[in-house]
Every structure is written in structure tokens, then in C-alpha cells.
Amino acid sequence: MFFLKVFVSFLSVFCLGSGENALHANSPGDIIIGGLFPIHKQTNRSTTHGPLSCSWYDLRGFLQSQVMIYALREINQRSPRALPNFTLGYDIYDTCGDVSLAIRATLQLLKNQSDPQMCLVPENFQSVLSEPKTKAVIGERYSEVSIAVARVVALSSVAQISHGSTSEHLSTKLKFPSFLRTISSDEHQTKAIAELVRKFNWRAVAIVGSDDEYGKYGSDRLVDNLSGMKNICIEFINILPGYFSKNTSQAHTRLTELVKNINNSIAEAIIMFTKDTNVNVIMEAAIKHNLNRTWIASDAWSTSSVVSTLPGIEKAGEVFGFISKRNEVPKFRDYVLSAFNGTTNDILDHHLILYPLCSNQSDENRESNCSLADSSQGSKQCLDLSCLAKYIDQDESYNIYLAVQVIVEGLRHLLKCDKHTCKRGNQFTASELLTEIKKVNFTVNTTHIFFDSNGDPSLGYDILYWNMTESKQGTSIQTIGEYWPNGNIEIPEDLVSNKSTQMVTAYNCSKTCKPGQMLKQQSKQCCHDCVPCAEGEFSTGNGDKCESCGEMKYSSPQRNMCFEKTLEFLDWSDPFIIILSCLQVLGIITTIVFAILFAIYRRTPVVKAVGGYLCFLELFSLLVCFCLAFSFVGKPTVASCMVGLPVFGIAFSLCISCILANLLQILVGFNFDRKIRLWIKKLNQPAAVVIIVSGIQLSLCVPWMCFYPPFPSERTLNTTILLHCHKGSDKLFIAMLVYNAFWALSCFLFAFKGKQLPDLYKNASLITTSMMLFLIIWILFIPIYISLFGSYKQAIEIAAILISSYSILCCHLAPKFYIIIFRKEINNENAITEYIRKHFEQKNLTVVTS
């Protein structure tokens, strides 16, 4: 309530304020209908304060005001009477398309009928406003002005029926409860424009809107509709400021920028959703710069006689447009040609001052006067009525006619009228009339009119085309199709076919793409260039979108087809694998030969020196390692992956444990330091050492194999699919290597210590060498293994296992084989005793035995 008081207080100040009088016409009657029309298109409004004056007299606006007067006159004179015993009067104001002037006029319309001098707000205002003299208002044309008017008339619940305001915002009944219209909402117009773009197969468009309710809401809705369509790009959106149509430096700068954008644009259509005053400025610049583009006109300027008659308009390019379903106001043209049938009103009188009627003129002079008829303030030259009749539009004028018929139909139901009388008097409220108007559902001529819950009618659009010629007749605006709110659009198929088959140069920037290339957005927002398809994609040509070959295929170098990927793994036919396999076979044979020979000479000192029965465990573990290397070759299987590395870890730890036990035997036998000898003697339990050392490794590898086993895995590469064994658990794999490396290092240290002892067979020295090779190989293996990629990663694993196994076989066991075969003379106990005696004699030591 507080807000209402403040708002109305503001309006009362506005009402009482003085200002320059705009055009106004009225006629008395039992029931008054208000009218708001932009007979002038501009004001002198600027950033500085001052009185407003109107300019740019609009013949269409003038004629639309006369349509309302004509329709009301026709209702009053109709026989039988539509409203028996009642006369309809009017009160019409020129708003000049300005919000302030429109509100001032609205306040005048809403004065109380019992006291014409009183403003809208009574002195003893509490909560209920006094009943206004005006029961309904027709207008305004512009959405921005209608929004302001709708907020004012809603205070008195006066029905406002607009003939040209299409903003979707006005459909919000919570904000504008008394607003209705006889023109379709922009919700349908923007859908219609989007459908036209899709129908003509245009890929790139630009949008020019304006910073008002009409242009901004329309542009936003256009963006929503076009963005939801496939392969349609909005190159740029330009929202014009309110001062754009003014003759100022700021406006000139904005115009220059816009023309530059349009000139550099590759958009196939420029959609202009703004007032005709803005469009007039843009089209004059388009003619000057010979832009020659395709334009899509919203209903605000699609039938504008000002724009369509610009000299050289054909240089701007072709124009498609939308307008609410067109129809002629019955006999209105004859009414105009008859000099308005002798009627008079202040607006008509003002018009006749600007454009006096012509008499006794030749056809040539009459045609000349027609071309001069649209100057901003009138030419003061005579204007033939036939020329004036050319400015009668068939859309908004008919909507005004419909609005009058809607009000009359509402009155008929409210006053309960038949052909002879009305049962109710004229004592009714504007709110009651509004309720009845919302319920109307009838047909005027061929137009069926009713309002939905938003106050919108279900009317369609005519699709227009400006047929431009260089003849004296100028532009002919032709209807080429129609659009209905259900989404159905009808356009001649030959026109659709012609537009759809044209080379879409704006989309592909005049480029022809080769196979293996696609059209892709690059530098300019909507300009698409030919770019090669990425690896793993292909395109057959014509700029078609690159498609994926899938995981199992790869694209050709030209990216025009796909090939099946080959399986990559260690194949038996690989030369490197053949070499490794030969080494594996050699290792197996050598190991078996050594085992046989050691079994034959198992009681000799050289076999006992190498560990006795432990050497057979050592040979067995080496045999397992040589055999395991084969599991890494060929297509990986569950079994081959599982036994590969885990079993190698167990086998090699068994081999190292045998060597460690052998070293402890050597140190016990030859180290005569009493304390060290007692300590080593406690450790010299060969079976326990082997079981404990290899058992710990077994406890690591068995859970690895059971819970996190290595498994066959695929890795998709560019042209191949790599088959390999996944480790299962990297942590357990590293633990296995570290554990073996620890005992290898321990053996190396023990062996290095034992090199100073008398050893005929050089066991300690040979073990030092073999362990050092093992450690070096696995230290080098880690960085090589990490950096290498592909199937040869497993070949490195084979090589590391073979070198580790050969280091022990060749450095530790092969010398014993040599002694057994070629140095039999030192393979006896006497030779060992003599060697030890000489060793100590050289060091001047005495052998002491316990």
C-alpha cells in the first residue's frame, strides 16, 4: 500500500506539471475510448533538462489514429446498432513514441468523468482510485511505451489493447494484468525468424537489436531460438543505444562501428529487431556503402514506407520480413479518398496544415508530391489523397480496427445488448469491462479473435519480401508465405530450393575441403576453415565432420580412411627374440650338463667347494630362470603372466641363498680370527640359510600371485594394440627386486672379505664378480625399463634375467666345470693342503689346528 501511495503521488505531480501540448483529438460520447498513437516519431529529448517537442511527422501514425476514429464512427452509424442507445466517443493523444509524453496522456485519459479538471489522484486519496472517464485504451505501438502505460492503467483496471507492442515481457500478467493485444507476441515472431533461417539453410547470422523492451527481449529470444538449432552460428549481436537515431557524434560513432562490423561480416543474413527509426539510419548507411546484404525485418519495420522508399534501397540488398497477419480495414481506403467523408478532428486539421489537399494536378505532379510526402515536418506542399492512401498499412491499422471490435463485443456482453436495446445502463466500471473483454471469442470478417491467459491472440504472421526495382514505383512489399504459432511455416518450394542449394560461402569461406579435412571454426567466429582431421579420425571429404575410427582402428596418413590396428607383442620371429631364445636354450643345456657332471664328481673337493648338495639347488634355480624367460615371448596369457616375474624372484632368491650358504662355509673353514670364526660358525647352517632366505621371498611372491597376480593387458597405441603383462602390483614387484638385490649385495660383501683367504678354487673372487654383474645389470635395468615403451619392454626383462643367470653360471660354476675336465690334478685334497701350506709360509704364519 505504501508503494502504491508513493507511485500515485509521483503520477499526480506529473499530471499537474506543465509541458508543451502534443496533438490531441476528442469526441464526446456515452462511453469514451482512449487512444495513444506515435503520430510523431521523435522528440528533442537529450541528457539536459528542458521542455519536450515532437518531430518527424509520420503519415502511417496519422492514418492509424484515423482508423480508430473511423471504426468508432462506423460502430455509431451501423444499422442495426451494435450498442443501441449508446454512443462511443474517443480521446486520442499523440505520444511521439516517448514514455514521458505517453504517461502524461494516460493520466489525462484516467481523469474522473464527474470532474474533468481533477487529476487521477483525489485530494482525499486513501486506497481506492476514482473511476476514470475512459473505459478502455487502444495503444501504444511501441513495447517500451506500452509497458509504462500498462503500469499506470492497471491502477484503475482499465483495459489496454495494443495494436503493435509485441514484447514477450508484456505477457506477464502479474506485472501487466490489464494489458491485451491484437498482435502476436514476439515469442512467436522470434520462432518464425529462426524457422526462416533454418528453412533457407543459412549457417551464419548477425543480430541487431535496441536497448528497449522490444529490441532487447526480442534479441534475447532470438539468441535462445537460434542457439538451439544445429549448425547455425550467431556472428555478432549489436544492441543499439537509445540515442542511435539522434544526429549526434556518439550516434555517428556507433553507426560507423556497426557498418564496419556488417561490412566485415560473413553472416548470410542480418536480423534487425529494432524500431524503424533506427533501421532508417542503418539502411541509409547501407545504401551509401553499397553493402548488398540479406536483411530480415521484424514487424516494427517490415512494412515501413519510410525505409522501403529510400532512394537506392536496392543497393542495401534483399529484405525478408515478418508482419502480423495482414488484412484491409473494410472501406477505410474509400473513407480516406473521400476526404474522410467530411469528418473533422484536431489531428486531421493539423495534418491538413502540413499537407494541404491538391486539386487539378497532372499525374506527373501528383507522383512527384507522393515522393515528397514523408519529410520530417511536412512539405507545406499539397498531397493528393491517392498518395496518402498508399501509406495505409494492412497490419497495425487492421489490429486497431480489431481492438475497437473487441471493445464493442465486450460492451455488448457487459451491457447485455441485442439488436434493439441494452438492458444495462452506462454505469459500469472499467474493471467490469476488462473482465468481459478477456472473455471475447468471435470472428471479425475472416479473423477469429480471442485471448489466452496471457492476453495474447492466436494470430499468425505473413512472411514478406521486398521486391525492389529501379522503376518509379519503387519497392513492392509482397507476401511470400506465412507462419502460424504451432510452428508451421509455409514458403514456396522453389524459393526454398533456390536458397538451400546456393553455395554457402559464408560458412565455408569459399573453401573446398579435400578428403581427410573438415570445416572448423578458426579465427572469425562463424568462418570455418579446412583443417586436417586429428590422428585417429577420418573424413571422406566435402568438409564433413571428422569421425573417430574407434579404438580398434587407426586413420591413414591422409585421414581419409581407417585401417585395423595390428596386435603388437614379442613374436617368436623377431630377430632379437631369436637371439635371446638361442641364449636361453644354450643356458638350459649348459645347466643340465653342469648338473650331470657335478653329480658324477659329487664326492670330489671341487664340487664340495662349490657347496656340495647346495650346487644342485643352485643349478635347479638357474634352470628355472632360463626356462621362465620363454614365458615372456608370444601372446600373453593368464598363466604366462602369472609365472613370469614372481617365479623368477623365488628361483633367483633360492640361487642367492645357496651362494650365501657356500660363502659362510668358506669363511668358517679359512678365517682363523677366533671371535669372527665363532660368530660365522653360528651362522653356518646351510639348510637353515637357504630355507630362511628363500622362504621370505616366497612369502612375498605367493601373495603377489594370489591376490595381485600379473595379468594380460592391452594398451591402445596409434597404429597398434600393445599386448603385455601388467605387473598387478608395482609395490610387490619392487619389493621382490630389492630383496634379491639386498642378498646379492650381502654375498658381494662376504665374498669380497673372503678374497684374502687361501682358496685354491677362487670361490670368493668368482662370487664377487658374479654378484657385481648381477647388481650392475639390475641397476641399469630400472631406468631402461622405465624409459622404454612397447613390446621390447618385456625383451629387456628377458635380457636382464639371462644376464643375471649367466653371470652366476659362468663366473661361479663354469670354472669348476673347467677344473673337473681339464685340471684334474688339483681336484684332490692333497692339492688343497699343499696350497694352504704354501699360502701361510709366504706370510710367515704357522698353521695351528685345534
Secondary structure, 3 states (H helix, E strand, C coil): CHHHHHHHHHHHHHHHCCCCCCCEEEECCCEEEEEEECCEEEECCCCCCCCCCEEEECHHHHHHHHHHHHHHHHHHHCCCCCCCCCCEEEEEEECCCCHHHHHHHHHHHCCECCCCCCCCCCCCCCCCCCCECEEEEECCCCHHHHHHHHHHHHHHCCEEEECCCCCHHHHCCCCCCCEEECCCCHHHHHHHHHHHHHHCCCCEEEEEEECCHHHHHHHHHHHHHHHCCCCCEEEEEEEECCCCCCCCHHHHHHHHHHHHHHHHCCCCEEEECCCHHHHHHHHHHHHHCCCCCCEEECCCCCCCHHHHCCCCHHHHCCEEEEEECCCCCCCHHHHHHCCHHHCCCHHHHHHHHHCCECCCCCHHHHHHHHHCCCCCCCCCCCECHHHHHCCCCCCHHHHHHHHHHHHHHHHHHHHCECCCCECCCCCCCHHHHHHHHHCCEEEECCEEEECCCCCCCCCCEEEEEEECCCCCCCCEEEEEEEECCCCCEECCHHHHHHHHCCCCHHHHCCCCCCCCEEEEECCCCCCEEEEECCCCEECCCCCCCCEECCCCEEECCCCCCEEECEEECCCCCCHHHHHHHHHHHHHHHHHHHHHHHHHHCCCCHHHHHCCCCHHHHHHHHHHHHHHHHHHHCCCCCHHHHHHHHHHHHHHHHHHHHHHHHHHHHHHHHHCCCHHHHHHHHHHCCHHHHHHHHHHHHHHHHHHHHHHCCCEEEEEECCCEEEEEEECCCHHHHHHHHHHHHHHHHHHHHHHHHHCCCCCCCCHHHHHHHHHHHHHHHHHHHHHHHHHCCCCHHHHHHHHHHHHHHHHHHHHHHHHHHHHHHHCHHHCCHHHHHHHHHHHHHHCCCCCCCC
